[in-house]
C-alpha cells in the first residue's frame, strides 16, 4: 500500500503468556526459509486467523472492508466444512493499538496466520513479532518494493503486487495510445525512484524512446515540469503521491495535459475543481487490483450492510482462503505448515516446480482438488496469485481509469502484468 496513514495495552496475564511463547520459539528466529522447508505437524487442531488493522485518522475507513472480507472468508470456509471438520476462528481485532501490540495480542491468542498490515512501513514491526512465534503473515496491501527482501524466515507473504509491478503497465498504456516518446516525472523517494526505473526499462524494451525526465520534491515540481515540456514527449508518466496535484498543475503550465498524461497508482485521485477545468480530460491512471464483482460486493454487504468502500477486500479474502487451503494441504493448522504450503496451493513456482494446475476458484472447489492431488491453483477474487520464493505474487492485475472533463476518473478497463516466478 502507498503508506496510508494508541497506546498499546497488554494485560499482565497476556504479557506473561506471550513471554513464554516467545521464549519457547526464540530458537526459530528469522533464519531459514519456512516457505521452502518441510514442516512437521505441530498445530492444536483449530485454525485461528488474526487480523492487523493499522489504519487510523483519515484512513480508518480502510479497516472495515478488510474486516468484512476476513469474516466472509471464514464464514464460507466453515460452510464448506472448516479445517478438518472444525470451525476456523477469527480472533478479535484491536485497531486502536499500534502494529506491534496487535501482533503480540495475536500471538497470545494463538493465531496460526495473521492478515495485515495495510501500511508497508508497518510490515517490519509485525514480522519482528510474528516470525519469532512461527506465525505466517499475509499482507493484503503492502506494496513497497523493498519488502521482497524482508528478513522474515519465510513467514511473510503478500497478496498485493509490489509497486514496481506497474512499470510495464504504465509503459504499455503510453504505447497503446500511439506514443513513440515518453518522459517520466517522479517524486523523490524510494517509490518514485524504483518505479521510474521500472517504467524506463519497460518502455525501452517495448521500443519507446525515453526522453529526459526529472525528480521533484512535493510542492516544487515547476522545474521538472518545464524540463519535460522542453523535451516535447508524446506522453508523460507521472509517478507521485502527495505531490501529485502540484505536479499536475505545473505540467499543465508547461503545456502537458489531458490525454498525454499517465498517472501511477500513487497519483490516482479525484481532483475535480482542485485543478483547472479539463486539465486531466483523457488522462489515464491505474490502480492495483481488479474491481470487485457485483456478486462479491453483495456477499460483503451481507456481512457488513454499512460498508462504503471495498479497498483491499478482495486481497484480504484471498489471503484468508489461501491460508486455509495451505492448512488443508498440510493437514495441520500451525503457522509453519501454512508457510510451507502457500506456494503450491497458490499455483506459484518453487525451484523444480512443474506447470501449475488448472485454476480453482473457491475454498470448496480447491478443497476437492486437494483430494485428487497435492498441488492446486487458487485464483481468487483479486485474480491469479501464484506466490514466488519471496512470498510475492507473480501476476498482478490493475484497473485502468480515464479522466473526464471534470478531472475525475471513471473505470475504463484492466491490465495484467506478469513475470516468471
N, C-alpha and C positions, 0 to 999 in steps of 0.2 A: 504494500500500500504506500501511497505517497505521503507518509508521515502525517496522517490526520491526527489532530490532537483533540489527599485521602489518607489519610493516615492509615497505616497497616495496623490491624488488630487481630492478634492471635492469642486465644485463651491459653492459660498456663498448661492445662492438660494437653491441649493440642500441640503446644510447643515441645513438651516432653516427648509426646508420641513421635513428632516429626524428627526430633533429635535422634531418637532410637532408630528410625527408618534410615536416616542419612548415615548414621554410623554403620549400620549393617550393610549399606550399599556403597560406602565410600570407596571400596576397592574397585568398583566398576569405573568410577571417574568418567572421563570423556575419552578414554583411549579405546582402541579397537574400532570396529565398524559393525554396529548391530544390524545395519541394512543387509550385510553380506554374510554374516556369521550364523551358523546353525544355532538354534536356541532350544534348550530342554524345557519342557512344560513346567511352569512354576506358578501358575495362576491359582486363584482360590475358587474358581468356578463361576464367578459373577463378573461380567464385563461392565466396568464403570467408566463413563465418559465425563470428563471435566471440560469446562469452557472458561477461557480467559477473555473477559470483556474489558478492554483497556481504553475505551473512548470516553472522553469527558468534554464538558463545555459544549461548544457548538457542534462537536462531532458525536455527542452522546446518542444521536439518533441511529448511528451505525450498530449499536448494541442489539436493538430489537430484532432486525432481520436475521442476525446470526443466531440469537436465542431461539427464535421461531423455527429456523431451519434445523437446528440441532434437535429440538423437541419433535419436529416432524419426522426426521430420520429415525430417531429412537422409536417413535410410535409405529412406523412402518416396519422396522426391523423386528419389533416384538410381535406385530401382527403376523409376520412370516415365521414365527417360532422362536425369536430371540436367539441367544447364543447357547447352543447345546440344550435347548428346551427351557432355558431360564431367561427371565426378562433382563434386558440391558437397562442399566440405571444411568440417568443423567444427574450428576451431582449438583448441589446448589451453587448459584453464581453469586459473586461479590464484586460487582463493578465499581463499588465505592473504594476499593483497595487498589494499591499500586500493583504492578505486574508481578513482582517477586512475591508479595504477600499472598496474592491469589494462587500462585503456583505452590507455595508452601501449604496453603489450606487444602489444595487438591492432593498433594502428597499425603497429608494426614487423613484425607477422606478415601484413601486407597484407590485413586484414579489409575486406570491402566493406559488411557490415552487422553490427551488434552488437545482441544481445538482452540487455536489462537496463537499469539495475539494479533491484533489488527495492524498496529503500527510497527514498521520494520525496525525502528530504533528500540523497541521493547523486546525483540526476539532474544537477544543475548541474556537478558535478565531471566526470562522464562527458561531458556535452555540450561543456564547455570544451575537452577534448582532441579529441574525435571530429569535431565540426563543422568545426574548422580543417583537419582532414585530409580533409574531404568524405566522411565515413563516416556512413551512416544509423544512427540509434539507435532501437530499438523496445523500450519497456519493457512487460513483461507484468504489471506490478504497481503502477506509480506511480499514485497517486490524488489527490494534493494538487491542489486546485482552481487554485491559482496557477500551476501548470506549463503551463496552456493558453497563457500569455503568455511562456513561457521563450524567451529570445533564442538561437535555435539556427541561424538562417539557413535554417530549413525542414527540418533534418535530424532532428528529434525527433518521434516518434510514440509512441502507447501503445495497447495492446490491452486495457487496463483502464479502467474508467469513472472519471471524476473523482468525488470524494466527494459533491459536491452533486447528482449524478445520482440519488441515493437519496431525495432530498427528496420528490418526488411519490409514491414507493412507500410511504414511511412514512405520509404523509397518507392514501393510499388504504387502507392496512391499517386505519387508525382508522375511516374512513368505512364500509368494508365490514363492520366489526364492529358497526355501528349507532351509533357515537359521533356526537354533534352538537356537542360541545365538546371541545377538547384544550388541554393545557398542554405547553410544550416546556421541558425542563430540559437545559442544555448545559454541558459542561465548558469552562472558559475557554481560549481559544487559537483559532487560525485554523480548525481542524477544527470545533470546536463552534460558533463564531460563524457561519461560512459555511453550514454545514449547517442550523443553526437558522433562518437567514433563508430557506433554500430550502424547508424544511418549512412554515414560516409562510406563505410565498407560495402554495405548492401547496394548503395546507389552505384558505386563504381563497378561492382560485379554485374549489375544489370545493364551497364552501358551508358549510364548517365554521367555527364560531366559535372563535377562538384566544384563550384566557384568559391572564392574566398568567403568564409563566414566569420563569425566572431562570437566571443563570450561577453556577457554583461552581468552586472550586479542589479538586483531589483531596484527599480526607480532610476536607473542610469543606463538606459538602453539606446539613447539617441545616437551615439557614435557608431554602435554596432549596426543599427538600422540604416544609417547613412551609408556605411560601408557596403551593406547588402544592396542598397538602392543603386549605387555606382556600378556594381557588378552586373546589374540588369539580368537576374536569373529568371527562368521561366516559372520557377516555383521556389517558395521559401518554406523550409521546415522550421517551425518554432518549437523549441524544447524548453519549457519553463514551468514554474509553479506559481508562487505568489507574485512573481514579477511579470506574469504573462500579460495582464491588461495594459500595463505601461508600455511593454514592448510592442504590443499590437498597435497602440496609438502612435508610437514612433515609426513603426513600419508604414503605417498609413501616411504619415508626414513625408516619408521617403518615397512615396509613390507605389508602395507594395501593399495591396489589399485584396479583398474578395477571393475569387477562386484561385488566386496564385498562392494562397496560404494553406498550409497543412499543419495542424496542431497535434502535439503529443498529448498523452493522457493527462499529464500534469497541467497543461494549459486549457484543457476542456472545461468549459463553464457556460452558464447562461449570462452573457454580457449585457444584452438589452441596451438600455439607454446609457450604460457606462461607457460606450463608445459612440462615435458619431454614426449617424444613420447609414446603413448599408456597408459599413466597413468590412463586415465579415460575410456579406452575401456571396454564397457559393464556396466559401472556405470549408474545409473538411477537418474533422478531428476523429481520433479513435479513443476507445475506452476498453480496457481489458475485460474479457468475458463476453458471453453472448446474452442477449436479452432473455430473461426467463420466460418460458412458455406460459400461456394463459392457464393451462392445467396446473402447472407448478405453483403459480401465484395463487390460484384458488385453494390449493392444498395448504399453502402458508397462511392464507386468510382464515382458513378453518381452525388453525392453531391459535392465531392472534388476529381477531377481526379488526383491531385498531391499527394494524400495520400500515405505514405510509411509505415505506422505502424497502427495496429488496437488495440493496448493495451487499455483496458477498454472501448472500443467502445460498445461492447455488453451490458455491465453493465450500461453504460450511456443511451443507447437506452431503456433498460428495465425500468430504473428509470423514464424517461420522460413518457413512456407509462403507467406505474403504477400510476403515479400522475394524469394523465388524466382520467384513469379508476376510481380512487378514487373520483375525482371531479364529474364524471358522476354518480357514485353510490349515492353521496350526493346531486346531482343536485345543486351543489354550488361550486364555484371556490376558496373560501377562504382557506388560509393555514390551519386553524384549522379543517375545514371539510375534507381536504385532509389527514391530520394526523390521523383523526378518522376513515378513511375508507381504509387505505392502507393495514391493516392486512387482512380484509375479501376479498379484490379483489386479493390479492396475493396467496390465498389458505392457509394462515397462521392460526395459532391457538391462540385463546384468551381463557381465562378461561370459561369453559362451552361450547366451540365450538364443533360442530359435525364433521363428516367426510368431508374433502374438496371436492368441486365439481370436475367434470371431467375437466381436463385442457383445456383451450382455448389458442390459440397461436398468436393472434394479437389483436390490439385495436378494429378493426371492428368486429371480431368474438366474442370477450369478451363483446362488447357493446350489441350485440344481446343476449348474455346470461343474461345480466342485465335486459333485458326486460322480461325475464321469471322468475327471482328470484333475491333476494338481494345479494347472495354470488356467486362469480365466482372464478376461479383459474387460473390466468395468468402464463403460463410458457413461458418465452421469449427466446431471442437469447442467453442469458447466462445460460439458463436451468431453473429448478424449483427455486422458490424464497421462498415462504412461510414464511413471517415475523413472528417473535415471539413477545412477550410482550416487549422485549428490542429494537425492531426495527432491529434485526439481522435476516439474512436468516437462515433457518434450514436445508437446503440441499445444500451442496457445491460440485461443480464439479471441478475436477482437470485434467489437461493434463499431461500425462507421457511422458518423453523424455529419450532416451537412447543414450549414447555417443559412438562415433566411434573411430577408432584408431587415428584420428586427434584431439581428445579431444574436438570435437564439437558435440552438441546434435541434434537429429532428433526426431520428434514426433512418438511415438510408441503405444499410447493407451490413455485411460482415466479411471478415477476412480471417485466414488461418495461417499461422507461422509455425513451422516445424523444424526440427534439427535431429540429427542422429542421437540416440541415447548414449 
